[in-house]
């Protein structure tokens, strides 16, 4: 099949199906420019073919690349994401002036080769620049968002020469819909390159493979570091040091830990059947704080995410945005790379509380902690660590204490293991228990036989 014929098959619907599955539960969003007024609408994935068919190709139109659990494209509502992407504003680069979309494709592929980045699965001409998309094998759940964000950040950094838009890297991002006009240039958005596999479909990449290529520290190095930390005695409870590795039990990164704390607060609300009036602002504040620390959003989008979290807490509640001004200022300082010194150490301007602080603040019980991932007491953290290590030892062939003591008893006092007195054991001819390493399964005494 000729290249142009193959590309012609990649219409609006097929391009969207490359990373959206209409058979999945969830939502996607469409953003349309209606005479200067951008209007957004959210739809169920099952309705995607119908919605795409109704789009006016003569208007600027964008679509979310990720999928969401609610009809709202905020990252707190993320359900899953099935690709990595970069919006390349090549038109801002002098070297790209006058080049055709096909010539831009050659430049993108060449630069990716030079940077050691796998070729994008799909390249879309957006009307002025190029949208590069790396399709993944399957989709990533919301729990993987911090690592996905990290890959996006490093991908955008390494594509800076091509004009990668640093603002277009979050999971809530919308990109132009294929076969719609770019009103600024009058050009039609279209697929201009597909990196094919042997079956003729766009190539898909394993996320772990992409992470090893893009992230500055290889996965195996991180795992080695984690194992070395676990060998050390547990001296302190979980702490958050944003942006770097922490000395907690599982070796989460600061961003990963912040995301899990956000999820723990959401789980806590579910366990309690909702958040009571008077506690909503406290929940909103800390959820938003951890969302910012996770890197899943930024100060520019903070209030949009706050509205989504507010609706989650109570659809009828109207938060006072003024109460978030301090958090907004801290988020700006955090993004500027500022640090706060305390007790001889440096911390992010955003709040990084100890677990004990959160447990007391939200009055989290032991039963509730048992169902949380990271907001747990020191004792529970130690117990979980002990259980993990015990599981590792058993998997390696070690026996548990009860089995060990039973075997030891069988060797040292075999009559007790058989439920006999010492004298009876001698009269029976010193039989050994069936689980003894030196004993047969049948006890013998002279011409008699004793079953064990």
N, C-alpha and C positions, 0 to 999 in steps of 0.2 A: 504493500500500500504506500503510495507516495506521501511525503511529509505533509503537503498541503491538504490532501484528502483526509489524512488522519486527524489533522487539526480541525478540519471542518466538522468532524463528528463531536468535537468538544463544544457543544452548545451550552447555554446557560444552565440547563438542568443537569447535564452530565458533569460539568465542572463542580457544581454544588454537591452532587452526590459523591464526589471523590473524598469529601471530608464530613458530610452530613448523611445520616441514615434515617430516612423517613419512617422506618419501622421501629425506631427507638422512641422511648418516652422522653419528652422534654420539649424545649422551645428554642426558636431562633428569632432574630430580629432583623427588620428591614428599615433602613433610613432613606428617606426620599427628599430631594430638594424641590419644593413646590414654590416656585417663583421667589426664591430667596428665603423661604421659611422651611427649615428642615423638620420633617415630621417622622416620628418613629412609631413602628407598630411591631408587636410580637405575635408569633403564631406557633401552633403546634407543628412538630416535625412531620407528622403524618400529612399535614396540609401543604407541605413545601412545594410539591409539583404544581398544585393549583395556584398558590401564591406567586410563584415565579412566572407562571404563564400569564398572569394578569398585570405584570410590571410594564409600565410605559417606558419603552426603550429610549424615548426622547428626553428623559429626565435623568439627572445625576441620581444614581441609586447605589447604595452600599448594603452589605449583608455581614452579619456576624460570622466569624470563623469557628467559634466554639458553640457549645450547646448548654442550655441552662435549665434548672429545675423549676423556675418560675418564669412568667412572661415579662421578664426584665433582664437586661443584659449586663447587670453588674456582676463583678467577679465573686461576690459573696453568694451568688445564686448559681455559680458554675456547676454543671453536671459532668461534663467531659470535654476533652479536646483531642482532635485526631491529626494535628499537623503542627509544624513550626512554620513561621512565615516572616517575611521582611518586605516592607514597602519601600522600594528604591526610587528616590526622587532624582533620577538621572538627569532630568532637565535642568537641575541646579548646578550641574557639573560642566565646566567649559569643555572638557574632552568629549562630552557626549553631544555637543551642539551639531545639528545637521544629520545625525545618524538615524537610520531607519530603525523600526522596532526589531527587525531581524539582525541588524548590526549590533543593537543593544544586547540581544540574546548572546551573541558571540562574546561580547565584553564581560557579561555576567558569568558565563560558563568558564571563561579564561581566568577571571579573578578567583572564582571558587577553587579552581584547580591550583592556582598559586597559593591560596590560603589553606589548602588541604581539606576543604569542605566538600562533601559529596554534592554532585550536581542536583539542583532542585528538581522535584518530580514534575512540576508545572511552572511555566513562566507565563504571566498574563500581562499584556500591554494595557496599561490603565488609561491610555489616552495621552499621557505625557511621560510617565515613568514605567517601571516594571514591578509587578507583584510576584515575588518568588515564594514558592510553597514546597515544603518538604513533607510529603504525606507519610504518616506513621502506620506501622502494622497494628491495627486495632486502635483503640482510643485510650487516653489516660484519664483516670478518675480525678476528682477534685483533690484527693489527698496528695497527688503528685504535683500540684500546682507550683510549690516553691522550686522544685527541680526544673520544671518546665520553664518557669520564669528565668531561672539562671541560664538555661540554654538560650532563651530568647535574647537575654542581655548580651551574652558573649557573641551570639550570631550577629546581632546588630553592630557590635563593636568591630567585628572583623570584616563587615561589609560597608564600613564608613566611607571607603574610597568610592563606592558606587552610589553614595547619597542615601544610605539607609536612614529612614526617618526614626529618630530615637523616641519619638512620642507614640509610634505605632507598633508597640511590642507587647501590650497587655492582652489578657485573655478576653476582655470585653470589646476588643477592637473590631471595627467594621472595615471591610475592603470593598472596592467597586465590584458590581455584579457584571459578569460577562454579558456581552450583547446589549449594553446600555451606553448612552452617550456620555462623554466627558464634556460638559457644557463649556468649560474653559478653553478647550482646544477644538471642540467639534469632532474629535476622533471617537471611534467606537471601541469600547473595551473588549478585548478578545484574547484568546489563548494563542500564543505565538511559539510555544515550544513545549513538548512533552518528552520527558526522559523515559523511554519504554523499557519494560522488562521483556523477557522472551515471549510472554503470552500476549504482548501487545498492549497491556495495561500500564499506567504510570507506575514507576518504581516506588516502592514503599520501604521505609527504613525502620529498623528496630530502634526504639527510643534509647535503650541503654548504649547502643552503638553510637548514636548521635551525641549522647551525653559525654561519652569518653573522648570523642573528637573535639567537642566544643568547650567543655569545662576545663579549667586550668589544672585541676588535680584529677588524675585517673581514678576510676571507681575502686580498683584493687588497692590503690594507695590509701584511700579513705577507709576501706575495710581493714587494712593492716593497722592503721592508726587506731581504729575502733577496738580491735582485739587487744592492742597494747594497753589502751586505757582501761579495759575491763579487767586486766590482770592486777591493776592497782587497787588497793583497798578503798572502799567508799568513805570519803571523808566529809564531803559536802553534799547537800541536796541540790536538785536541779536549779541552775541559774541561767539567765539569758544574757549572752554577750553578742549582740546583733552583728551579723556579717562574718563572724568567725566561728570555729568549732567550739563547742562547750564541753565541760567535763561532766556532763550528765551520763546516766547509765547507758543510753542508747546511742550516744554520739551524734545527736541531731545537730544540724547547723542552726545558727541563730534564727535564720529566716524560717526554717522548717519548724523549729520549736514554737515560734510566734504563731504560725498557721495552726499548729495543733492546739495551742491554747485557745485560739479563736473557736476552733471546732469543739473543744471541751466546754466552753461557755454555752455554745448552742445546744450541746448534748445535755448540759445541766438544766437548761430551760425545758427541754423535752421531758426529762425525768420528773420535773416538778409540775408538769402540765401547763407550762407557760410562765410568764414573768408578771409578778403582781405590780399593781400601781404603786408608785413610789420607788420601785427598784429598776424601772425601765431605763432611766438616764444612766444609771450606774452600769447596766449591761451594755448599753449603746456605747458609752465612753470607752470601756475596756475592750470591747469587740473591735471597735474602730482603731484603737491604739495598736492592737496586735495585728490587725489587717495591714496597717501602715508599716509596722516592723517586718512583716513577712515579705514586703516588696511587691505584693500583689496589686497595690494601688499606690497613688501618690497624692500630694496635697492638691493638685489641680482637679483630681477626680474625687477627692475625699467626701465632699458634701453629697455627691450623687450616690456614693456607696452608703453614706449615712442614711439617706432616704430609704434605700432598699432594706437596710437593717432595721430601720424604724418600722416599716411595714411588716417585717417578720415578727417583731416583738408584739405589735398590736396594730392592725390595719387602721384603727380609728385614732391612734395616738399621733399628736403633732409635737415633735421635739422642738426645743428652743435652740436654734442654731447658734445663738450667742454663747451658750455653754460649751460649745466646741471650739471657740476661738483660740483658747490656750493650746489645745491639741493641734490646731491648724498651724500655729506659730512654731510649735515643736517639730511638726512634720517638715516644715520649710527648712528649719535648722538641720534636721536629720539628713535631708536631701543635699544640703550644702556641705555635708561632711563634718559638721561641728561635733564636738565632744563635750561631755560634762564630767568634771573630775570630782570624785567622791571617795574618801577613804584610801587615797593613794592609787586609785584605779580610774580608768576612763570609761564612760558609758555613753550610749546614744542619748540625744536630747529627749527622745520618747521614753515612756515609762517602762522600766524593766524590773518588775517586782519579783520578790521571792515567792515560792509556792505557799509558804506559811501565810504571807500577806494576803494572797488571793483566797486561801482557804478560810481565813478569818473574815475577810471582807464579804464573801458570799455565803459564809456559814455552811460550808460544804461538809457533809457528814462522811463517815467512813464508808457507808454503803454506797453513797454517791461517788466517792473517789474510786471505788472498785470498778466503776463503769466509765471512768475517764482515762485518758491516755497519758497526760503529763501533769495536770494539776493534782498532785498527790503528796501526801506527807512523806517525811524522811523514812519512817518505818515501813510504809507501804512500798516505797521505792526500793528499799533494801530487800523486802520480801519478794518483789518481782524479779530483782536481780538474782536472788538465790534460786528462785524457781527456774529462771532461764539457764543458769549455770548447771543446775541439776539435770535439766533436759539435755544439755549438751553432753554431760558426762554419761548419761544413760545411752544416748545415741552412739557414744564412743565405746560402749560395752561395759561400763561400770554398773555395779549392782546397788540397789538402795540399801539403807541401813537395816531395815527389817530383814531383808534376805541375807545380808551379810551376817547379822547376829544369829539368824537361824542356822546358817551354815557353820558358824563358829561354835554354836551350842552343840551341833551334831558331832563336831570333832572333839570338843572338850568334855562334854557330858552327854554321851549318846543315849544313856538310859532316860534322861529327862525328855529328849526329843522324841523317844518312843513311848513316853508316859509310863515308865516302869521305875521301880525302885532299883537302887544300885545292886542289891542282893539278887533280885529277880533277874536283872540283866546278866549277872555272872552265871546264874543257874541256867539261863537260856543259851549260854555259849557265846556271850559277848556279841550279839547281833548288832549290825550297823544300820542306821536309817536309810531309807531308799534314796534320799537326796544327798547322801554322803558320796564324796568323790571316790571313796575306797570301798564302797559297799555294793553288793549285788542287790537286786530288788526282792530277793527271798532270803529270809533268815534261816539258818540251820542250827540244829542242836542234835548231835549224835545221828540217829536215824529219823528224827522228827523234822518237820518243816513248818516254819512260821511265816505266814504271809504278812507283808507290810502294806 
